[in-house]
Amino acid sequence: MTQPFKCKQFSVSQDRCAMKIGTDGVLLGAWASLEHLPNTILDIGAGTGIISLQLAQRDQHTQIEAVEIDDDAFEQCTENFEKSPWADRLFCYHASLQEFAQELIEEGEQHSYDLIISNPPFYTEDYKTQDKQRDQARFTDALPFEHLILCAAHLLSEKGKFCLILPKKEEIAFVALAAKQHLGLLRKCDVRGTPSSEIKRVLLEFSFLQTETISDEIVIETKRHEYTERYIALVKDFYLKM
């Protein structure tokens, strides 16, 4: 049985989730900007709920909603929310993003989130495993980037920000798709595992407000299990041993 992932202020069970907690999600939850003081947050493809829980810890007032399509992940996310210190501000919907967005739009509630955040499925290679649940969590079939951007653009408020983490190789195409929905790139942060390793991930922040892009880079480790000061500063409020 997979052990709960214990953070400084909360614990996350993940034994029923196809995708376990990894560096990508925690990094995104720590990096996403809250400087624009969002009143409402939407976590797309919440999985265990780790990112929503990080944001609830960082902002003690904001209402956070999540959407998760997988049955087991939805149930586990809901349980993780309910046992957290912020249960009254966290809620998970069991639906695909497309269904969730369509319902809000039909109710006239589009453009209602000040921060939309997602660690989306992004393995677009042509192979699959025998684990359908894991494939759904990892491959873009269930949530194509075009659908993700279109829904985010409809649900994001005028002052809102849309943050996500992607493989570096997907950045140019994703930025171009976002531009078609009038979402400009405000911030980007390349992620290296070590100083000498190639950039495999990039953190992106989009907005309807057009400004020059602020570019940055973060290195996670100098060598195995020796973390950089920058990475520690970003995630130390969450990891027990930092």
C-alpha positions in Angstrom: 0.0 0.0 0.0 1.3 3.4 -0.9 2.0 5.5 2.1 0.4 9.0 2.6 2.5 11.9 1.4 3.1 14.0 4.5 3.7 17.7 4.3 4.3 20.2 7.1 0.6 21.2 7.4 -1.3 18.4 5.7 -1.2 14.8 4.6 -2.2 13.4 1.2 -3.3 9.8 0.7 -2.5 8.6 -2.9 -3.0 4.8 -2.9 -6.0 5.0 -5.2 -4.6 7.6 -7.6 -2.9 6.5 -10.9 -0.4 9.3 -10.8 1.4 9.7 -7.5 2.7 13.0 -6.2 5.9 14.1 -7.9 8.1 17.1 -8.2 6.0 18.7 -11.0 2.9 19.2 -9.0 4.6 20.4 -5.9 6.7 22.8 -7.9 3.7 24.2 -9.7 1.7 24.6 -6.4 4.6 26.6 -4.9 5.5 28.7 -8.0 2.0 29.9 -9.0 1.5 33.5 -8.2 -1.0 34.7 -5.7 0.1 38.3 -5.9 -3.1 39.4 -7.7 -5.1 38.2 -4.7 -7.5 35.7 -6.3 -10.9 35.2 -4.8 -11.5 31.9 -6.6 -9.2 29.2 -7.8 -9.8 26.2 -10.1 -7.5 23.2 -10.1 -7.9 21.2 -13.4 -7.2 17.5 -13.2 -6.7 17.6 -9.4 -5.5 14.0 -8.9 -4.6 13.7 -5.2 -5.5 17.3 -4.6 -1.9 18.2 -3.7 -1.8 21.5 -5.6 -5.2 22.7 -4.2 -3.9 21.9 -0.7 -0.7 23.8 -1.3 -2.7 26.9 -2.5 -5.1 26.6 0.5 -2.0 26.7 2.8 -0.5 29.6 1.0 -3.7 31.7 0.9 -5.9 31.4 4.0 -9.1 33.0 2.5 -9.5 31.9 -1.1 -12.2 29.4 -2.2 -10.6 26.6 -4.2 -12.5 24.3 -6.5 -11.1 21.3 -8.3 -12.3 19.0 -11.2 -11.2 15.4 -11.6 -12.5 12.9 -14.1 -11.2 9.6 -12.7 -13.5 7.9 -10.1 -10.9 6.8 -7.7 -8.9 10.0 -7.9 -12.0 12.1 -7.3 -12.9 10.1 -4.2 -9.4 10.3 -2.8 -9.1 14.0 -3.6 -12.4 14.7 -1.8 -11.2 12.7 1.2 -7.9 14.5 1.3 -9.7 17.9 1.2 -12.1 16.8 4.0 -9.3 15.8 6.4 -7.3 18.9 5.7 -7.3 22.1 7.9 -9.1 23.9 5.0 -12.0 21.6 4.3 -14.5 24.4 4.3 -12.7 26.1 1.4 -12.0 23.1 -0.8 -14.4 21.3 -3.1 -13.9 18.7 -5.9 -16.3 18.1 -8.8 -16.4 14.7 -10.5 -16.5 15.5 -14.2 -14.3 16.1 -17.3 -13.1 19.6 -17.7 -15.2 19.9 -20.9 -18.4 18.9 -19.0 -17.6 21.2 -16.1 -16.9 24.2 -18.3 -20.0 23.6 -20.5 -22.3 23.5 -17.4 -20.8 26.8 -16.1 -21.1 28.5 -19.4 -24.7 27.4 -19.8 -25.4 28.8 -16.4 -23.9 32.1 -17.4 -21.0 31.7 -15.0 -18.0 31.8 -17.3 -15.0 34.1 -16.5 -15.4 33.3 -12.8 -11.9 32.1 -11.7 -9.0 34.4 -10.8 -6.5 31.6 -10.9 -6.7 28.4 -13.0 -3.9 25.9 -12.4 -3.2 22.5 -14.0 -0.6 19.8 -14.1 -2.2 18.3 -17.2 -1.6 14.9 -18.9 1.0 15.4 -21.5 2.5 12.1 -22.7 1.6 12.3 -26.4 3.7 9.4 -27.6 1.9 6.6 -29.5 2.3 3.9 -26.9 0.0 2.9 -24.1 0.3 0.6 -21.1 -2.2 -2.0 -19.9 -3.3 0.3 -17.1 -6.2 2.4 -18.5 -6.5 4.5 -15.3 -2.8 5.5 -15.5 -3.0 6.1 -19.2 -5.9 8.5 -18.7 -3.9 10.4 -16.1 -0.8 10.6 -18.3 -1.9 10.9 -21.9 -3.4 14.0 -23.6 -6.2 11.9 -25.1 -8.5 12.7 -22.2 -7.7 16.4 -22.2 -6.2 17.7 -25.5 -4.3 21.0 -25.0 -6.7 22.8 -27.3 -9.6 21.8 -25.0 -7.6 22.8 -21.9 -6.8 26.3 -23.3 -10.3 26.9 -24.6 -12.0 26.0 -21.3 -9.4 28.0 -19.3 -10.1 31.1 -21.5 -13.8 30.8 -21.0 -13.5 30.3 -17.2 -10.7 32.8 -16.4 -11.6 36.2 -15.1 -10.4 39.4 -16.8 -7.6 39.8 -14.2 -7.1 36.1 -13.8 -3.9 34.0 -14.4 -3.6 30.5 -15.9 -0.6 28.5 -14.6 0.6 25.1 -15.6 3.7 22.9 -16.0 4.6 21.2 -19.3 7.4 19.4 -21.0 9.8 22.0 -22.5 9.2 20.5 -26.0 5.5 21.5 -25.8 6.1 25.1 -24.9 6.1 26.8 -28.3 3.0 25.0 -29.6 1.1 25.6 -26.3 2.0 29.4 -26.3 0.8 29.6 -29.9 -2.5 27.9 -29.0 -3.0 30.2 -26.0 -2.4 33.3 -28.1 -5.4 32.3 -30.3 -7.5 32.6 -27.2 -5.9 36.0 -26.4 -3.9 34.6 -23.5 -0.4 36.0 -23.4 2.6 34.6 -21.6 3.3 36.6 -18.5 5.9 34.4 -16.8 7.9 31.3 -17.6 10.4 29.3 -15.6 12.6 26.6 -17.1 13.2 23.7 -14.8 16.5 21.8 -14.8 17.1 18.7 -12.6 20.8 19.5 -12.2 23.0 22.4 -13.5 24.3 20.3 -16.4 21.0 18.5 -17.4 18.8 19.5 -20.2 15.6 21.5 -19.6 12.7 19.0 -19.5 10.0 21.0 -17.8 8.7 24.6 -18.0 6.3 26.5 -15.7 4.1 28.9 -17.6 1.7 31.7 -16.5 -0.8 33.2 -18.9 -3.1 36.2 -18.7 -5.5 38.3 -20.9 -3.3 41.3 -19.8 -0.5 41.7 -22.3 2.9 42.5 -21.0 6.5 41.4 -21.7 7.3 37.9 -20.6 9.4 37.5 -17.5 11.8 34.5 -18.0 13.5 32.6 -15.2 15.2 29.3 -14.5 15.3 27.0 -11.5 17.7 24.1 -10.8 16.4 21.4 -8.4 19.6 19.6 -7.3 23.3 20.3 -7.4 23.7 16.5 -7.1 21.5 13.6 -5.9 19.5 14.7 -2.8 21.5 18.0 -2.5 18.9 20.7 -3.3 19.7 24.2 -4.5 18.9 27.2 -2.2 16.4 28.5 -4.8 14.5 25.2 -4.8 14.5 24.9 -1.1 13.2 28.4 -0.7 10.3 27.6 -3.0 9.1 24.4 -1.5 10.3 24.4 2.1 6.9 25.3 3.5 5.6 22.0 2.3 8.3 19.3 2.4 9.0 17.9 5.9 12.7 17.6 5.5 13.4 21.0 4.2 
